[in-house]
Amino acid sequence: MYKDEIVEEIHKYRGEYAKSFNYDLKAIFDDLRKKQIAQGRKVVKLPIKRSSNKSLYPTDS
């Protein structure tokens, strides 16, 4: 199987990052949120898109 060095490096970094927070998703989320706020960029909250009952693949019946 083909191994991409860049993808391997990303997986290594991601694993180290998660391990530094003891794999605690809330702590990881809080850290990413702090980094996002520190950048000073405006965060836009969009409304949740509700799915309709319409099929993506209409039938000819």
PyMOL Python script that loads the backbone (N, CA, C, O; Angstrom):
from pymol import cmd

cmd.read_pdbstr("""\
ATOM      1  N   MET A   1       0.842  -1.185   0.000  1.00  0.00           N
ATOM      2  CA  MET A   1       0.000   0.000   0.000  1.00  0.00           C
ATOM      3  C   MET A   1       0.885   1.245   0.000  1.00  0.00           C
ATOM      4  O   MET A   1       1.924   1.268   0.659  1.00  0.00           O
ATOM      5  N   TYR A   2       0.484   2.261  -0.725  1.00  0.00           N
ATOM      6  CA  TYR A   2       1.224   3.502  -0.858  1.00  0.00           C
ATOM      7  C   TYR A   2       1.149   4.308   0.430  1.00  0.00           C
ATOM      8  O   TYR A   2       0.073   4.473   1.003  1.00  0.00           O
ATOM      9  N   LYS A   3       2.297   4.810   0.885  1.00  0.00           N
ATOM     10  CA  LYS A   3       2.339   5.656   2.075  1.00  0.00           C
ATOM     11  C   LYS A   3       2.775   7.050   1.667  1.00  0.00           C
ATOM     12  O   LYS A   3       3.812   7.228   1.028  1.00  0.00           O
ATOM     13  N   ASP A   4       1.989   8.016   2.034  1.00  0.00           N
ATOM     14  CA  ASP A   4       2.289   9.411   1.745  1.00  0.00           C
ATOM     15  C   ASP A   4       2.985  10.007   2.963  1.00  0.00           C
ATOM     16  O   ASP A   4       2.438   9.993   4.065  1.00  0.00           O
ATOM     17  N   GLU A   5       4.190  10.529   2.763  1.00  0.00           N
ATOM     18  CA  GLU A   5       4.968  11.071   3.874  1.00  0.00           C
ATOM     19  C   GLU A   5       4.260  12.237   4.556  1.00  0.00           C
ATOM     20  O   GLU A   5       4.329  12.379   5.777  1.00  0.00           O
ATOM     21  N   ILE A   6       3.586  13.063   3.779  1.00  0.00           N
ATOM     22  CA  ILE A   6       2.893  14.222   4.353  1.00  0.00           C
ATOM     23  C   ILE A   6       1.740  13.771   5.232  1.00  0.00           C
ATOM     24  O   ILE A   6       1.550  14.287   6.334  1.00  0.00           O
ATOM     25  N   VAL A   7       0.973  12.809   4.743  1.00  0.00           N
ATOM     26  CA  VAL A   7      -0.157  12.290   5.528  1.00  0.00           C
ATOM     27  C   VAL A   7       0.361  11.624   6.799  1.00  0.00           C
ATOM     28  O   VAL A   7      -0.224  11.790   7.869  1.00  0.00           O
ATOM     29  N   GLU A   8       1.451  10.876   6.688  1.00  0.00           N
ATOM     30  CA  GLU A   8       2.042  10.240   7.868  1.00  0.00           C
ATOM     31  C   GLU A   8       2.461  11.293   8.904  1.00  0.00           C
ATOM     32  O   GLU A   8       2.260  11.107  10.104  1.00  0.00           O
ATOM     33  N   GLU A   9       3.044  12.394   8.428  1.00  0.00           N
ATOM     34  CA  GLU A   9       3.472  13.454   9.337  1.00  0.00           C
ATOM     35  C   GLU A   9       2.272  14.110  10.021  1.00  0.00           C
ATOM     36  O   GLU A   9       2.327  14.424  11.210  1.00  0.00           O
ATOM     37  N   ILE A  10       1.196  14.315   9.275  1.00  0.00           N
ATOM     38  CA  ILE A  10      -0.027  14.896   9.855  1.00  0.00           C
ATOM     39  C   ILE A  10      -0.591  13.968  10.917  1.00  0.00           C
ATOM     40  O   ILE A  10      -0.996  14.429  11.984  1.00  0.00           O
ATOM     41  N   HIS A  11      -0.624  12.673  10.647  1.00  0.00           N
ATOM     42  CA  HIS A  11      -1.136  11.708  11.623  1.00  0.00           C
ATOM     43  C   HIS A  11      -0.270  11.703  12.876  1.00  0.00           C
ATOM     44  O   HIS A  11      -0.782  11.603  13.991  1.00  0.00           O
ATOM     45  N   LYS A  12       1.044  11.812  12.691  1.00  0.00           N
ATOM     46  CA  LYS A  12       1.958  11.839  13.839  1.00  0.00           C
ATOM     47  C   LYS A  12       1.688  13.080  14.689  1.00  0.00           C
ATOM     48  O   LYS A  12       1.570  12.987  15.911  1.00  0.00           O
ATOM     49  N   TYR A  13       1.590  14.239  14.037  1.00  0.00           N
ATOM     50  CA  TYR A  13       1.339  15.482  14.766  1.00  0.00           C
ATOM     51  C   TYR A  13      -0.001  15.422  15.487  1.00  0.00           C
ATOM     52  O   TYR A  13      -0.105  15.809  16.651  1.00  0.00           O
ATOM     53  N   ARG A  14      -1.030  14.935  14.790  1.00  0.00           N
ATOM     54  CA  ARG A  14      -2.361  14.861  15.390  1.00  0.00           C
ATOM     55  C   ARG A  14      -2.346  13.954  16.618  1.00  0.00           C
ATOM     56  O   ARG A  14      -2.970  14.267  17.632  1.00  0.00           O
ATOM     57  N   GLY A  15      -1.639  12.840  16.528  1.00  0.00           N
ATOM     58  CA  GLY A  15      -1.538  11.924  17.660  1.00  0.00           C
ATOM     59  C   GLY A  15      -0.825  12.553  18.844  1.00  0.00           C
ATOM     60  O   GLY A  15      -1.258  12.399  19.986  1.00  0.00           O
ATOM     61  N   GLU A  16       0.278  13.270  18.575  1.00  0.00           N
ATOM     62  CA  GLU A  16       1.005  13.951  19.647  1.00  0.00           C
ATOM     63  C   GLU A  16       0.147  15.035  20.295  1.00  0.00           C
ATOM     64  O   GLU A  16       0.158  15.204  21.515  1.00  0.00           O
ATOM     65  N   TYR A  17      -0.591  15.762  19.466  1.00  0.00           N
ATOM     66  CA  TYR A  17      -1.459  16.834  19.972  1.00  0.00           C
ATOM     67  C   TYR A  17      -2.543  16.249  20.874  1.00  0.00           C
ATOM     68  O   TYR A  17      -2.779  16.757  21.971  1.00  0.00           O
ATOM     69  N   ALA A  18      -3.199  15.191  20.421  1.00  0.00           N
ATOM     70  CA  ALA A  18      -4.252  14.558  21.221  1.00  0.00           C
ATOM     71  C   ALA A  18      -3.680  13.981  22.517  1.00  0.00           C
ATOM     72  O   ALA A  18      -4.299  14.085  23.576  1.00  0.00           O
ATOM     73  N   LYS A  19      -2.498  13.374  22.423  1.00  0.00           N
ATOM     74  CA  LYS A  19      -1.874  12.786  23.618  1.00  0.00           C
ATOM     75  C   LYS A  19      -1.537  13.865  24.648  1.00  0.00           C
ATOM     76  O   LYS A  19      -1.610  13.623  25.853  1.00  0.00           O
ATOM     77  N   SER A  20      -1.165  15.066  24.166  1.00  0.00           N
ATOM     78  CA  SER A  20      -0.818  16.146  25.098  1.00  0.00           C
ATOM     79  C   SER A  20      -2.022  16.584  25.931  1.00  0.00           C
ATOM     80  O   SER A  20      -1.857  17.217  26.973  1.00  0.00           O
ATOM     81  N   PHE A  21      -3.225  16.251  25.476  1.00  0.00           N
ATOM     82  CA  PHE A  21      -4.449  16.554  26.221  1.00  0.00           C
ATOM     83  C   PHE A  21      -5.070  15.281  26.801  1.00  0.00           C
ATOM     84  O   PHE A  21      -6.237  15.268  27.193  1.00  0.00           O
ATOM     85  N   ASN A  22      -4.270  14.213  26.846  1.00  0.00           N
ATOM     86  CA  ASN A  22      -4.732  12.924  27.365  1.00  0.00           C
ATOM     87  C   ASN A  22      -5.985  12.440  26.622  1.00  0.00           C
ATOM     88  O   ASN A  22      -6.866  11.807  27.204  1.00  0.00           O
ATOM     89  N   TYR A  23      -6.040  12.752  25.325  1.00  0.00           N
ATOM     90  CA  TYR A  23      -7.136  12.344  24.431  1.00  0.00           C
ATOM     91  C   TYR A  23      -8.507  12.845  24.909  1.00  0.00           C
ATOM     92  O   TYR A  23      -9.534  12.245  24.595  1.00  0.00           O
ATOM     93  N   ASP A  24      -8.514  13.941  25.665  1.00  0.00           N
ATOM     94  CA  ASP A  24      -9.745  14.540  26.178  1.00  0.00           C
ATOM     95  C   ASP A  24     -10.308  15.497  25.124  1.00  0.00           C
ATOM     96  O   ASP A  24      -9.754  16.572  24.895  1.00  0.00           O
ATOM     97  N   LEU A  25     -11.410  15.100  24.485  1.00  0.00           N
ATOM     98  CA  LEU A  25     -11.967  15.893  23.386  1.00  0.00           C
ATOM     99  C   LEU A  25     -12.388  17.290  23.822  1.00  0.00           C
ATOM    100  O   LEU A  25     -12.231  18.248  23.065  1.00  0.00           O
ATOM    101  N   LYS A  26     -12.919  17.415  25.030  1.00  0.00           N
ATOM    102  CA  LYS A  26     -13.326  18.735  25.504  1.00  0.00           C
ATOM    103  C   LYS A  26     -12.110  19.645  25.661  1.00  0.00           C
ATOM    104  O   LYS A  26     -12.162  20.817  25.288  1.00  0.00           O
ATOM    105  N   ALA A  27     -11.026  19.118  26.207  1.00  0.00           N
ATOM    106  CA  ALA A  27      -9.809  19.911  26.369  1.00  0.00           C
ATOM    107  C   ALA A  27      -9.226  20.305  25.013  1.00  0.00           C
ATOM    108  O   ALA A  27      -8.750  21.427  24.843  1.00  0.00           O
ATOM    109  N   ILE A  28      -9.264  19.385  24.051  1.00  0.00           N
ATOM    110  CA  ILE A  28      -8.780  19.684  22.698  1.00  0.00           C
ATOM    111  C   ILE A  28      -9.637  20.777  22.075  1.00  0.00           C
ATOM    112  O   ILE A  28      -9.115  21.725  21.488  1.00  0.00           O
ATOM    113  N   PHE A  29     -10.947  20.644  22.203  1.00  0.00           N
ATOM    114  CA  PHE A  29     -11.868  21.648  21.659  1.00  0.00           C
ATOM    115  C   PHE A  29     -11.617  23.008  22.293  1.00  0.00           C
ATOM    116  O   PHE A  29     -11.555  24.017  21.591  1.00  0.00           O
ATOM    117  N   ASP A  30     -11.471  23.046  23.618  1.00  0.00           N
ATOM    118  CA  ASP A  30     -11.222  24.311  24.324  1.00  0.00           C
ATOM    119  C   ASP A  30      -9.925  24.962  23.838  1.00  0.00           C
ATOM    120  O   ASP A  30      -9.869  26.178  23.650  1.00  0.00           O
ATOM    121  N   ASP A  31      -8.887  24.152  23.637  1.00  0.00           N
ATOM    122  CA  ASP A  31      -7.614  24.682  23.158  1.00  0.00           C
ATOM    123  C   ASP A  31      -7.752  25.259  21.748  1.00  0.00           C
ATOM    124  O   ASP A  31      -7.243  26.342  21.463  1.00  0.00           O
ATOM    125  N   LEU A  32      -8.435  24.535  20.881  1.00  0.00           N
ATOM    126  CA  LEU A  32      -8.630  25.024  19.506  1.00  0.00           C
ATOM    127  C   LEU A  32      -9.465  26.297  19.501  1.00  0.00           C
ATOM    128  O   LEU A  32      -9.207  27.209  18.715  1.00  0.00           O
ATOM    129  N   ARG A  33     -10.462  26.361  20.372  1.00  0.00           N
ATOM    130  CA  ARG A  33     -11.300  27.568  20.469  1.00  0.00           C
ATOM    131  C   ARG A  33     -10.455  28.764  20.919  1.00  0.00           C
ATOM    132  O   ARG A  33     -10.598  29.863  20.383  1.00  0.00           O
ATOM    133  N   LYS A  34      -9.565  28.548  21.912  1.00  0.00           N
ATOM    134  CA  LYS A  34      -8.677  29.624  22.381  1.00  0.00           C
ATOM    135  C   LYS A  34      -7.768  30.111  21.256  1.00  0.00           C
ATOM    136  O   LYS A  34      -7.564  31.313  21.087  1.00  0.00           O
ATOM    137  N   LYS A  35      -7.226  29.166  20.491  1.00  0.00           N
ATOM    138  CA  LYS A  35      -6.361  29.538  19.369  1.00  0.00           C
ATOM    139  C   LYS A  35      -7.144  30.330  18.322  1.00  0.00           C
ATOM    140  O   LYS A  35      -6.629  31.287  17.746  1.00  0.00           O
ATOM    141  N   GLN A  36      -8.375  29.929  18.083  1.00  0.00           N
ATOM    142  CA  GLN A  36      -9.219  30.617  17.108  1.00  0.00           C
ATOM    143  C   GLN A  36      -9.498  32.048  17.562  1.00  0.00           C
ATOM    144  O   GLN A  36      -9.421  32.979  16.761  1.00  0.00           O
ATOM    145  N   ILE A  37      -9.817  32.224  18.823  1.00  0.00           N
ATOM    146  CA  ILE A  37     -10.106  33.559  19.368  1.00  0.00           C
ATOM    147  C   ILE A  37      -8.844  34.423  19.349  1.00  0.00           C
ATOM    148  O   ILE A  37      -8.911  35.617  19.057  1.00  0.00           O
ATOM    149  N   ALA A  38      -7.698  33.821  19.659  1.00  0.00           N
ATOM    150  CA  ALA A  38      -6.435  34.565  19.696  1.00  0.00           C
ATOM    151  C   ALA A  38      -6.064  35.126  18.327  1.00  0.00           C
ATOM    152  O   ALA A  38      -5.365  36.136  18.240  1.00  0.00           O
ATOM    153  N   GLN A  39      -6.520  34.487  17.271  1.00  0.00           N
ATOM    154  CA  GLN A  39      -6.225  34.975  15.925  1.00  0.00           C
ATOM    155  C   GLN A  39      -7.012  36.236  15.599  1.00  0.00           C
ATOM    156  O   GLN A  39      -6.670  36.965  14.668  1.00  0.00           O
ATOM    157  N   GLY A  40      -8.066  36.489  16.368  1.00  0.00           N
ATOM    158  CA  GLY A  40      -8.841  37.710  16.185  1.00  0.00           C
ATOM    159  C   GLY A  40      -9.761  37.699  14.981  1.00  0.00           C
ATOM    160  O   GLY A  40     -10.245  38.749  14.559  1.00  0.00           O
ATOM    161  N   ARG A  41     -10.003  36.548  14.436  1.00  0.00           N
ATOM    162  CA  ARG A  41     -10.906  36.465  13.291  1.00  0.00           C
ATOM    163  C   ARG A  41     -12.350  36.384  13.770  1.00  0.00           C
ATOM    164  O   ARG A  41     -12.638  35.817  14.824  1.00  0.00           O
ATOM    165  N   LYS A  42     -13.240  36.955  12.988  1.00  0.00           N
ATOM    166  CA  LYS A  42     -14.655  36.925  13.327  1.00  0.00           C
ATOM    167  C   LYS A  42     -15.213  35.533  13.030  1.00  0.00           C
ATOM    168  O   LYS A  42     -15.007  34.978  11.950  1.00  0.00           O
ATOM    169  N   VAL A  43     -15.916  34.992  14.006  1.00  0.00           N
ATOM    170  CA  VAL A  43     -16.534  33.680  13.841  1.00  0.00           C
ATOM    171  C   VAL A  43     -17.999  33.895  13.506  1.00  0.00           C
ATOM    172  O   VAL A  43     -18.724  34.574  14.232  1.00  0.00           O
ATOM    173  N   VAL A  44     -18.418  33.313  12.409  1.00  0.00           N
ATOM    174  CA  VAL A  44     -19.795  33.464  11.958  1.00  0.00           C
ATOM    175  C   VAL A  44     -20.557  32.197  12.297  1.00  0.00           C
ATOM    176  O   VAL A  44     -20.119  31.094  11.971  1.00  0.00           O
ATOM    177  N   LYS A  45     -21.699  32.357  12.952  1.00  0.00           N
ATOM    178  CA  LYS A  45     -22.556  31.210  13.252  1.00  0.00           C
ATOM    179  C   LYS A  45     -23.717  31.214  12.265  1.00  0.00           C
ATOM    180  O   LYS A  45     -24.511  32.154  12.227  1.00  0.00           O
ATOM    181  N   LEU A  46     -23.803  30.175  11.485  1.00  0.00           N
ATOM    182  CA  LEU A  46     -24.878  30.044  10.509  1.00  0.00           C
ATOM    183  C   LEU A  46     -25.978  29.174  11.087  1.00  0.00           C
ATOM    184  O   LEU A  46     -25.712  28.298  11.910  1.00  0.00           O
ATOM    185  N   PRO A  47     -27.216  29.409  10.660  1.00  0.00           N
ATOM    186  CA  PRO A  47     -28.303  28.553  11.150  1.00  0.00           C
ATOM    187  C   PRO A  47     -28.129  27.130  10.646  1.00  0.00           C
ATOM    188  O   PRO A  47     -27.542  26.899   9.589  1.00  0.00           O
ATOM    189  N   ILE A  48     -28.636  26.196  11.400  1.00  0.00           N
ATOM    190  CA  ILE A  48     -28.574  24.790  11.023  1.00  0.00           C
ATOM    191  C   ILE A  48     -29.460  24.567   9.810  1.00  0.00           C
ATOM    192  O   ILE A  48     -30.609  25.008   9.774  1.00  0.00           O
ATOM    193  N   LYS A  49     -28.917  23.882   8.825  1.00  0.00           N
ATOM    194  CA  LYS A  49     -29.708  23.564   7.639  1.00  0.00           C
ATOM    195  C   LYS A  49     -30.520  22.308   7.935  1.00  0.00           C
ATOM    196  O   LYS A  49     -29.971  21.264   8.288  1.00  0.00           O
ATOM    197  N   ARG A  50     -31.784  22.422   7.791  1.00  0.00           N
ATOM    198  CA  ARG A  50     -32.668  21.274   7.998  1.00  0.00           C
ATOM    199  C   ARG A  50     -32.856  20.555   6.673  1.00  0.00           C
ATOM    200  O   ARG A  50     -33.056  21.189   5.637  1.00  0.00           O
ATOM    201  N   SER A  51     -32.792  19.248   6.709  1.00  0.00           N
ATOM    202  CA  SER A  51     -32.978  18.497   5.478  1.00  0.00           C
ATOM    203  C   SER A  51     -34.468  18.375   5.185  1.00  0.00           C
ATOM    204  O   SER A  51     -35.294  18.271   6.092  1.00  0.00           O
ATOM    205  N   SER A  52     -34.782  18.391   3.922  1.00  0.00           N
ATOM    206  CA  SER A  52     -36.177  18.248   3.524  1.00  0.00           C
ATOM    207  C   SER A  52     -36.473  16.778   3.271  1.00  0.00           C
ATOM    208  O   SER A  52     -35.571  15.939   3.277  1.00  0.00           O
ATOM    209  N   ASN A  53     -37.717  16.484   3.054  1.00  0.00           N
ATOM    210  CA  ASN A  53     -38.121  15.111   2.774  1.00  0.00           C
ATOM    211  C   ASN A  53     -37.927  14.745   1.314  1.00  0.00           C
ATOM    212  O   ASN A  53     -38.199  13.611   0.918  1.00  0.00           O
ATOM    213  N   LYS A  54     -37.463  15.682   0.518  1.00  0.00           N
ATOM    214  CA  LYS A  54     -37.260  15.428  -0.890  1.00  0.00           C
ATOM    215  C   LYS A  54     -36.047  14.541  -1.076  1.00  0.00           C
ATOM    216  O   LYS A  54     -35.022  14.709  -0.415  1.00  0.00           O
ATOM    217  N   SER A  55     -36.184  13.597  -1.984  1.00  0.00           N
ATOM    218  CA  SER A  55     -35.102  12.680  -2.289  1.00  0.00           C
ATOM    219  C   SER A  55     -34.048  13.387  -3.152  1.00  0.00           C
ATOM    220  O   SER A  55     -34.372  14.248  -3.970  1.00  0.00           O
ATOM    221  N   LEU A  56     -32.817  13.015  -2.956  1.00  0.00           N
ATOM    222  CA  LEU A  56     -31.754  13.543  -3.808  1.00  0.00           C
ATOM    223  C   LEU A  56     -31.824  12.962  -5.210  1.00  0.00           C
ATOM    224  O   LEU A  56     -31.335  13.560  -6.168  1.00  0.00           O
ATOM    225  N   TYR A  57     -32.430  11.803  -5.319  1.00  0.00           N
ATOM    226  CA  TYR A  57     -32.531  11.110  -6.595  1.00  0.00           C
ATOM    227  C   TYR A  57     -34.002  10.894  -6.930  1.00  0.00           C
ATOM    228  O   TYR A  57     -34.563   9.846  -6.611  1.00  0.00           O
ATOM    229  N   PRO A  58     -34.624  11.869  -7.565  1.00  0.00           N
ATOM    230  CA  PRO A  58     -36.054  11.730  -7.885  1.00  0.00           C
ATOM    231  C   PRO A  58     -36.298  10.561  -8.837  1.00  0.00           C
ATOM    232  O   PRO A  58     -35.497  10.276  -9.728  1.00  0.00           O
ATOM    233  N   THR A  59     -37.399   9.917  -8.624  1.00  0.00           N
ATOM    234  CA  THR A  59     -37.761   8.796  -9.500  1.00  0.00           C
ATOM    235  C   THR A  59     -38.797   9.243 -10.521  1.00  0.00           C
ATOM    236  O   THR A  59     -39.481  10.247 -10.320  1.00  0.00           O
ATOM    237  N   ASP A  60     -38.909   8.518 -11.585  1.00  0.00           N
ATOM    238  CA  ASP A  60     -39.865   8.859 -12.651  1.00  0.00           C
ATOM    239  C   ASP A  60     -41.159   8.082 -12.486  1.00  0.00           C
ATOM    240  O   ASP A  60     -41.734   7.645 -13.483  1.00  0.00           O
ATOM    241  N   SER A  61     -41.624   7.900 -11.295  1.00  0.00           N
ATOM    242  CA  SER A  61     -42.853   7.130 -11.109  1.00  0.00           C
ATOM    243  C   SER A  61     -44.042   7.997 -10.876  1.00  0.00           C
ATOM    244  O   SER A  61     -45.151   7.492 -10.703  1.00  0.00           O
TER     245      SER A  61
END
""", "prot")
cmd.dss("prot")
cmd.show_as("cartoon", "prot")
cmd.util.cbc("prot")
cmd.orient("prot")
